[in-house]
Structures are given as structure tokens and as C-alpha cells.
Amino acid sequence: MALVEPAVIEQRDARGVVTLTMNRPANFNALSEEMLSALQAALDRVAQDESARAVVLGAAGKAFCPGHNLKEMIASPSLEYYQRLFAQCSRMMLSILKLPVPVIARVQGVATAAGCQLVAQCDLAVASEDARFAVSGVNFGLFCSTPSVPLLRNIAPKQAMEMLVTGDFISAQQALERGLINRVATAELLDAEVESLVASILQKPRAAIAMGKELFYRQREMGIEAAYQLANQTMAVNMMDGCAQEGVTAFAEKRKPSWKL
């Protein structure tokens, strides 16, 4: 009996960088129930790994992700099933937000519907020049409601609405200009561009990034006064951390900090 390859290939290097590769290229890495479960399990493991420093989320084959598996969805036409499926997907997306380490999307080919949502939900994103993005459910009579949540938190409202009501593709360069992704690279240099982000992150203390990431997303949903109160408390706690004490002392003494990263 032939062995079935895992839906998500999980690799970890000595630096604590976890690479998760969606591994169903035959269906362009659609977010099937199997894929959602595999991603959730992998993210849960990272959440428990105190030595993890960053996550790179990529995909095998020609495409990043086309969204949900429509054939699988249409095979079970019941409200209960759809509610359960979208709840499963939302839980996985929120797990990315709740991780204490940055998650970087490595995007090639198409990222559509919930695949575009996945890019938007990641903290950072690097795409190849040939990447294309769309929230295309409306083309099939299904408004991309769940993808709209992180999309609207990444790009300007009218640009998000245009994507949602037309289902049209935007290029990698347009995605960069609109704030959906951070960087664009040639296919040959895509991994090098991702690595440059990873290397910069690894030079900073994990504790500071973890506190900062949590603050970043919590304060986004608050009014400005509450956001400042939360930011004040976060900075005060951060300053009590040994890495911050060493960093500030090193700056005052005009030397490089000696951190336990």
C-alpha cells in the first residue's frame, strides 16, 4: 500500500524557524477539511513550542491556495455542515493571529478566496512576481464573507470592497501597493526574500516580539484611549524584561546588546 504524504509538511531548523508547507498540489492546496485539520495541528504544536521563533507558511506546486474545496463543500449541502466548516476555518485563522511568533506567508501562483484570506491573516507576506490574488467567491454566487475579515484589516475599504464585489484578480505588484503583502520577488529569489525577513526577526528578542504582536492585534480593535492604556501597560511590562533592560543599557553604553534570544 502506497504511503499517503502528509497534507502539511512540517520542518524546523536549529534557529527555531518552523516551515509549514501545504502539500496537496494536485488540487492547488485547497483548504479541505483534511488541510484545515493539518494546519490547525501544526499551529497548535508551534503554540506550545517556546523555542519557536518564526513560522513560514508556504505551498507545494504551482499555486499557494485557491480557498475551500468546492467539490467537498457541495457534497454536503446542509447549514450545519457549512457552519461547522467555516468555524473550523476561522479557528485556524485565529490561531495564526494568536501565535506569539510572526507568521510569514510565502506565496506563489494564485491565492484566492480563503487562500487570499490566509495571506491576509498572516503577519507578513512575500510573493513571487507571478502571484495573483482574488476573493472570487462572488463569481460562484458566494460572497467571501470570512475572507473579508482580514482583507478589510489589511487594505483600504474601497479597495477591499472592489475585490469582494467583482471577484477580479490583482497582481503581486498591486497587492504590494495596497498593503496585502510586504515584498515581491522573482521566483528565483522568493526564498531569499523570505529569509531576509526571518533573519531580521531572529535578531530581536522573542519576548519583545511576542508582547508586541499581541498588542498590535488587540489595540487594532479598540478605541484610541483604550489602545493607549493597553500600549502603556505593554511597554511597562516589556521594559521589565531582561532583554529590554540589556538593550537600553547597551544603547546608553554604545555597545551591541548581549541578548539571550
Secondary structure as the mmCIF struct_conf table of DSSP 4:
data_model
#
loop_
_struct_conf.conf_type_id
_struct_conf.id
_struct_conf.beg_label_comp_id
_struct_conf.beg_label_asym_id
_struct_conf.beg_label_seq_id
_struct_conf.end_label_comp_id
_struct_conf.end_label_asym_id
_struct_conf.end_label_seq_id
HELX_LH_PP_P HELX_LH_PP_P1 ALA A 2 PRO A 6
BEND BEND1 ALA A 7 ALA A 7
STRN STRN1 VAL A 8 ARG A 12
TURN_TY1_P TURN_TY1_P1 ALA A 14 ARG A 15
BEND BEND2 GLY A 16 GLY A 16
STRN STRN2 VAL A 17 MET A 22
HELX_RH_3T_P HELX_RH_3T_P1 PRO A 25 ASN A 27
TURN_TY1_P TURN_TY1_P2 PHE A 28 ASN A 29
STRN STRN3 LEU A 31 LEU A 31
HELX_RH_AL_P HELX_RH_AL_P1 GLU A 33 GLN A 48
TURN_TY1_P TURN_TY1_P3 GLU A 50 SER A 51
STRN STRN4 ALA A 54 ALA A 59
BEND BEND3 ALA A 60 LYS A 62
BEND BEND4 PHE A 64 PHE A 64
STRN STRN5 CYS A 65 CYS A 65
BEND BEND5 GLY A 67 GLY A 67
STRN STRN6 HIS A 68 HIS A 68
HELX_RH_AL_P HELX_RH_AL_P2 LEU A 70 ILE A 74
TURN_TY1_P TURN_TY1_P4 ALA A 75 ALA A 75
BEND BEND6 SER A 76 SER A 76
HELX_RH_AL_P HELX_RH_AL_P3 LEU A 79 LYS A 98
BEND BEND7 PRO A 100 VAL A 101
STRN STRN7 VAL A 103 VAL A 107
BEND BEND8 GLY A 109 GLY A 109
STRN STRN8 VAL A 110 THR A 112
TURN_TY1_P TURN_TY1_P5 ALA A 113 ALA A 113
HELX_RH_AL_P HELX_RH_AL_P4 ALA A 114 GLN A 121
BEND BEND9 CYS A 122 ASP A 123
STRN STRN9 LEU A 124 SER A 128
TURN_TY1_P TURN_TY1_P6 GLU A 129 ASP A 130
STRN STRN10 ARG A 132 ALA A 134
HELX_RH_3T_P HELX_RH_3T_P2 SER A 136 PHE A 140
TURN_TY1_P TURN_TY1_P7 GLY A 141 GLY A 141
HELX_RH_AL_P HELX_RH_AL_P5 SER A 145 LEU A 152
TURN_TY1_P TURN_TY1_P8 ARG A 153 ASN A 154
BEND BEND10 ILE A 155 ILE A 155
HELX_RH_AL_P HELX_RH_AL_P6 PRO A 157 THR A 166
STRN STRN11 ILE A 170 SER A 171
HELX_RH_AL_P HELX_RH_AL_P7 ALA A 172 ARG A 178
TURN_TY1_P TURN_TY1_P9 GLY A 179 GLY A 179
BEND BEND11 LEU A 180 LEU A 180
BEND BEND12 ASN A 182 ASN A 182
STRN STRN12 ARG A 183 ALA A 185
HELX_RH_3T_P HELX_RH_3T_P3 ALA A 187 LEU A 189
HELX_RH_AL_P HELX_RH_AL_P8 LEU A 190 LEU A 202
TURN_TY1_P TURN_TY1_P10 GLN A 203 GLN A 203
BEND BEND13 LYS A 204 LYS A 204
HELX_RH_AL_P HELX_RH_AL_P9 ARG A 206 ARG A 220
TURN_TY1_P TURN_TY1_P11 GLU A 221 GLU A 221
BEND BEND14 MET A 222 MET A 222
HELX_RH_AL_P HELX_RH_AL_P10 ILE A 224 MET A 240
BEND BEND15 ASP A 241 ASP A 241
HELX_RH_AL_P HELX_RH_AL_P11 GLY A 242 ALA A 252
TURN_TY1_P TURN_TY1_P12 GLU A 253 LYS A 254
BEND BEND16 ARG A 255 ARG A 255
#
